[in-house]
Amino acid sequence: MLEPNSSSKRRILLCSTVGGFTHAAPILELGAVLAARGHEVQFGANSGQEHWTSNYPSITRLHSFGPALPDADAEAHYARMIPWRPSDGTGPIMESKYLFDSYWPDTWFHLREIMLDPDTKLDMIIADFFVEAAAKDMMIEFGVPIAVMWPQMPYLLAPVSYIPGQPGFQVERHGVKHAVPLASKPNPLVFVNSFFGLEPAKDLPPLMQVVGPILGDEYSPLDEIYQAFLESHDKTVYVALGTHITLPRVELMKLLNGLVMALDAGHINGVIWSIGKSARQNFDRSAQVEGPNGGKILVADILDEKHPDIRVPSFAPQRAILEHPNTKLYLTHGGGSSANETLFHGNSTLILGFFFDQLANSARLVEAGVGLAMDKFHFTADEIADKIGRFISDVDGSFGSNAERMERIARVASRRKELAADMAEEVIFDPKLRSAGGRALRPMHLQTANMRMPVWKARNWDLWFVSVSALAHARRLDLGIFRFVWAIVYDAN
C-alpha cells in the first residue's frame, strides 16, 4: 500500500529536433502538465532551439543533440515539396526522408550518453515522431518507457479496412544490432495530437491514445492595432499559409487578386494576411491588382499597409485573431496546428494544402463540413472570391452550424492533455515494479495479448484448421453413412 508521503517523482525528457516549433509545442504542453504533478521535466533539442522553452519555466534542464537543420536545407526541402504531385513518385519525398534521417546519429548518441550516466538516466522519454527511431532504440537497449507524439494518425499503425492507408539506413555503422519490431499495434505509448471528428473514428489499442488538440491555455492577445481593425471590419478573412510556404510570384498574385475581388464584391470588408519575410520578397511591388470600378491598386501600397481594409504583417497573433467574432473565415494551408486551432476557435476554413498532412487535413476539414478546398496547381482568383462568398453567405447555415459543432467537440477534446499525462504516468510507474533482476515478471498491462503471440495463434488459424478439418471429416462420415444406407436399400430391392 502506498504511504501518504511516498514520492512518485520521475525524470522525464521531452525530445524534438527537426520539424520546427510546431512539433515541439504539444510535447512541451504535456511536459508542463507533468511538471505540475511534481515530475522533473527536461528538454532535448538541436543547437539553437533552446528558446523554444522560453514560455515553459517548468523545464529544469536543456540537452543539446548537435547542430540543427540548416535554413538552406530546410528551404530546399520545402521548395521540393511545394510543387510535388503524386505523379512525381516518391523521389522528392525520399530525398527529404534521407535529410531528416541524417539527424538520427546525433540524437541516438546523445540520448545514449544520457542513459549511460547514472546522474542523468531517464525514467521516461516523450518524443516527437521525428525522434521516434532514436527513442525506440533507448527503449530496446535500456528498457526506458517512451511515448511518441504524432500530429495525425500514424502511418500503418492500427489499420482498418474502411480507412485508406497513408503512404534506418545508418544503424549498422554506429553498432546498433537490435531490430526495431514492426507491428500493426504500437509497443511504446503513442499519442495523436488530433481528435475524432477531424480524424475518422476507428478502434484503437490501449497504447494508442487520441489526446488532441493540445493547445496552450494562454496565447498572445490582440494589440490596439488589430483590435481596432477587427472592430471596424465585421467580415474579416485571416490568411496564413504557415512559416515554410513560400509561393511563386504567380500564385501570390492569384491569392491577392482573389482577396481584392472578394472585397470588391462585398463578401468581406477586411483582410489580415500574415506574410513571412521570404514570401514577401516574392511579390512584384510594381505590379497592380484590379480595384473597384476598374481602378488599379499598387502591390507596394498593399504591402506597405496603405490600403484601409488590408493588413499584411510579418507576424500576427493568430489565435487571438481566430477567436475574435469578426473573423469570419480562415484561409490556411491546413497544417496540423492550424487545423486544430481553427476548429478550437470555431472558424470556417478555406484550405490550400501543399504537402503531407496538409493534404489529408484538407480532406478532413471538408468532410467535417467546415471547409472548402482548393487545388494548389489549379486554383484561380475567381475561385477564391467565389468560395469566400459561399462561406459568408452560408445560404443553408451549414458552415456556421458545423463550425460551432466542431468547436464544441474540439474544446472538450482539448482537455485530454490531462489524459495524456495520466497515460504517461501509468507507463512510467509500471516497468520497475513488474521486473526483477532485469527480467520482466509479467507483461505490460496495456499491451494486448495478441502482440505476444505468434500470428497463427493470435488470428486463431489453429482453431480454424481444426474446425475445417472436423467439418471435412464430418462430411466424409456423412457421405459414408449415406452410401452404406443406400447400399442396404438397393440390396433390399
N, C-alpha and C positions, 0 to 999 in steps of 0.2 A: 504494500500500500504506500502511496506517495506521502511523504511528510509534507506538512503545510509549507515549510520553508525550503523544500528541495529545489535545487537550481536546475532549470531546463535551458539555460543559455547555451547557444551553439554559434560557431563561427561559420558564416555563410559568405561565399564570394559570388558577386554578380559579374558576368562577363559579356562584353560587347566590343567587337573590333571593327571589321569592315561593315558597311551598311549605313553608317551615319547615325545621328542622334535619334531619329525616329525608331531605330531598333533598340537603342539603349533605354529610351523613356519608359516603356512598360515594365522592364525589369527593375529600373530604379524606383518606380512607384511601388512595385511589390516589395522591394527592399525596405522602403520607408515603413510599410505595414509591419514587416517582420522586426525591424528595429524598434518600433513602438511596443512590440511584445517582449522586448528585452534581449534580443539576439544581437550579436556583434556582426555587423554587415560591412563588407569590404567591396571594392570595385576594381575590376581589371579591364584595361583597355589599351589601345596603342598610344604611342607618344603623341602629345598634342591634343588628346581627347579628355584630359583630366578636368577641363572646365565643364564637362557635361554634368558633373556632380555639384555645381555651384549652388543649385537650389535644393540640394539634399544634404543638409548638415549632419544627418544621422550616419553617413558613410564615415567609418573610422579609419580606413586606410586605403591608399591607392596603389595599384600594381601596374607597372608598365610592361606591355608584352612586345616591345620592339617598335620599329617605325610604322607609322600609319600609311595608308594607301595614298600615294602622291596625287595631288589635284589633277595633274596631267593624265594619269592613268584612269582616274575616276571619270574625267570628262571624255576620254576616249571610249570608255565603256558605255556611257550614256549616248554618245554620238553614234555608236554601233547599233544600239537598241532602238533609238527613236525611229529610224526608217525601216526597222526589221519587220518582215511579214512572214507568216507561216511557210509560204512557198520558198523562202530563202533557205529553209532547212535549219539544222542545229549548229552550223558552223559558228556564227556570231555568238550564240549562247555559250557554246563550249569555250570559246576564247575568253569570255568573261568568267566562266567557271574556273578555268585554269588560273586566272588572275586572283580570284578570291581564295582558291585552294592554296595558292602560294604563301598565304599567311598562316597556314596550319603549323609549319615547323616552329615558328617563334612562339605561337600560343601554346603548343604542346610542350615545348622546352620550359617555358616559364611556369606553366601550371605544374609540371612535374617537379621543378625546383621547390615550389611552394609546398607540395605534398610530401616531399622528402625531408623537409625541415620540421622537426617536432614543434618548434616555436611558431610555425605558420601553418601547420597542417590544417586542412579544412574539414568541416563536418558536412558541408553540402556545397554544391556548385549550381547556380541558376544561370543558364547561358542563353544568349540569343541563338537562333537556329544556324547562323553562320559559324558559330563556335561549337556546334553540336559534335563534330567529329573528335575534336580535342577533348571535350568534356566526357564523351563516351570512353575515350582511352583512359582517362583518370578513373572512371567507374570500374573498368575492367581490371586495371593494374592495381588500384589501391582500395577498391570496394567503397569509394565515397559515393553517396547517393547524389543524383543530379536531376535537374529539371530543365527542360528546353522550351523556350518561348517562341511560338510561331505566330505570324501575323494573320494567317488563314489556316484552313485545314491542311495538315502536312501531306505532301505527295506520298501516295502508296500506303499510308497508314489507315487502318480501319476502313478498307474499301467496301463499297456496297454496289450491287449490280445496277441500282437505279440512279446513281450519280456518276457521270463520266469522270475518269481519272485525269490527272494533270501530269502533263509531262514534267579514291585516295591513291593519288599516284606517287606519293613521296615517302610512304611509310617505311619501305624497306631500307632505304639509305640511312634512316635515323634509328634503325634497330628495333622497330616495333614489329613483334612477331605475331601478336594475337590478332584474331579476326574479329571484326565487328559484326555481331549477329544481325541478319536481315529477317524481319518478320512482319506480318501484317498488323500485329499489335505491338505497342512500344514496350521496351524493357525499362527505360527510365520514365520518369514523370514528364508528361508533355502538356504544356499549356497552349491554348489557342486564344490569341488576343482578338477575338471576334465573338459573335453571338448568333444563336439560331434566330432566324428572321432575316439576317443578312446572309448567313451560311444556310444552305439547305439542311434540314433536320435529318439526323441519322443516329443509329445506335453507336455508342462509344464504349470502349473498355474502361475499367476503373482507373487505369493510369493515364488516361487522356481526358482532359477537362477543358471545356469551353469557359473562359473566365473573363472575356472582354465585354464591352470595351474598357480597357484600363486607361483611364484618363486622370490627369491631375485634378485635385479638388479645387485648386486655385489657378487662375490664369491672368495674363496681363489685361488690365481694364482699358476701356476707351479713353483716349486723351480728349482734350477740349475740341481739337480739330475734327476728329472722327465723330464725336458725339454731336457736334453742331451739324456736320454734313448729313448724318443719318437722320437727325431730327427734321431736317429740311428736305429730305428726299425719301418719301414714304414707299417708293418702289425701287429699291436698290438691288443690283446684282453684284455679288462679290466674286471676283475671278482670281484664282490662284492655281497654278499648274505645277507646284512643287519646286523645291530648291534646284533640282537637277535637270529639269526640262528646259532646253534651250532650242526654241523653234527657229527654223529658217525664216528669212525675211518675208517670203510669200505667205507662209502660214500665219505669221504675226499680223500681216496686213488683213488677211481674211478675218481674223478674230476682231481686230479693231474696227473694220468696216461693219461687221455684223453687230457689234455693240452699238455703234453710232446709228445704224439703221434701226435698231430696237428703240433707241432714244427718240429718234425722229418719228417713229410710228406711234409713240406714246405708250408702248408696252411697259417701259421703265422710265424713271426720271433721274436715276443716279447709277454710277458705276464706280466701284473701287477695285482696281486691278493691281495686285501685288506682283511687281516685276523685279526680278533679281538683276544684279549688275550685268552679268553676261548676256542675259536675254535682252536687256535694254539696249545693249550695243548693237544688236542685230537690226534694230529699226533704222529705216532711212528717214532721218529727221527732216529732210527736204521734201518728202512725199506729202501728198494731200489725200484726204478722205472726203467722200461726199457728205456735205452737211445739209441742213434743211433748206428747202426751196432752191435746190440746185447749187447752193453755195459750197465753198471749199474750206476745209479745216486743215491747217498745217499740223503734221505729226509732231513737230517740235513743240508747238503750243500745247498739245495734249500731254506730252512727256514733262513739260515744264509746269503742268497743272494750271494753265491759263483758261482751260475750258471749265465753266462753272459747275458742270454736272459730272465731271470725271476726275477721279483721283488715282494717281499711279505711283504709290510709294514703293520703295525698295523693300520695306518690311511693314507688315500690318499686324495688329493684334487679332489674329484670325478668330479665335474662339469668341472673343467679345463681340466681334462684328457678326458672326453667325448667330449669336444669342440675341442680337437686337431685333425687335419685331419688325422693323422696316427693311431688314434684309430678306428679300422675297425669294432669292434664288442663289445657288452656289454653282459656278462653272468651274469644274475641277478635273484633274487628271485621274481621280479615282484611286489614289494610293490608300494603303491600309489605314493610316492615321486620319486622312481626310474623310474616308468613308465612315469611320467611327464617329468623328466629330460632327459631320453633317447630320447624321441620324440622331445623335445625342441632343443636338440643338434644334432638331425639328425642321430642317430646311429641305425644300425640293432641290433636285440636283441635275444639272446638265453636264454629262461626262464626256471628256475627250481623252480616252485612255491610250497609252502608248506601248506599254510592255508589262510582262509578268503579271503581278496581282492586279494591276490597274485594269487589264482587260477582263479578268474574272470579276472584279468588283463592279465594273461597268454593267455586266450582265446581271449581277445580283441586285444592284440598285434599281435597274429597270424592272426586274421580276418582283421586287418589293413594292412597286407602284409609286416610287418617289422620284424616279429619274427617267430621262431620255438620253440616249447615247448617240454619239457622232463617230464616224469613221475617220481616223487620223489621215488617211490618204485621200478621202473624197469629200470632206466637209466643205461647205461654202458659206459665204457671208449671209446669203439669203436664208440658208438653213438655220444658222444661229439666230437670226432675227425672228424667224417663224417659230422656232421651238421656244424661245423666250416668251413670245406672245401666247403660245399654248399654255405655258406654266402660269403666266399672270392671269389670263382669262379663266383658266381652270373651269371650263364650262359645266362639267358634271360634278365638280368638287372632289374628284378622286385624288388629285395630287395633294391637296390640303389634308384630307382625311387620312390618307396613307402616311403622310409626313408626321401627323400627330400620333398615329398608331405606332409607328416605328420609334418615335421619340419616347413614348411611354415605355415601350419594351426595352430600348437602349438604356434608359435611366435606371430601370430596375436591374438590368443585367450588369450595369457598371458597378454595382455593389459586390460583384463576385471576386474582386481582388482580395477581399477578406477570405473567400473560399480558397483562392489560390494560396494564400498564406496558411490556411488550415491544412491543405493538402501537402504543402512543403513541410510543415511540422510533423504530419503523420509519417512522411517518408524519412525525415531526418532522425526521428526518435526510434525508428524501427530496427535498423541493422544491428546495432551494438547489443541490443537486448534479445536478439534471436540467434546470436552467434556465440561460439565458444572455441577458443584456440584457433581462431581464424577460419572456422568452418561453420557454415550456416546449419542450424539445427532444424529449421523449418523454412518453408518458402515464404516469400514476401506476401503479406496479407492482401495486397491489392492486385497481385498477379493472378490472372485466370489460369485454371488448371491446364487448359489445352496448350498453353505456352511451355509446359514442362513435359509434354507427351510427344512421342513420335507422331508424324502426321497420320499414319494409318489408324492409330488409336484415337487421336483427337477427332477424327472425322468418322469414327465408327466403321471403318472399312472392314474390320474383322467381323463385326456383328452383321454387316450387310452380306459378307461372304457366307457366314453360317446360315443366315436366313435364306439366301438364294439357293444354297446347297440343299437345305432342308426342303424347300419348295420343289426343287428339281427331283429329289428323291421321292417326295410325296407324289409328284406327278407320275414318276415311273411306277410307283407302287399302285396308284390308281389304275394306270394302264394295264399293269399285270393282273390286277383283280378283274378288270373288265374282260380281258382276254380269257381268263380262267372261267368266269361265269358264262361267257359267250360260247366257249368250247363245250361246257356241260349242256347248255340249252341246245346247241347244234347237234350234239351226240344223241340227246333225248329225242330229237325229232327224226 
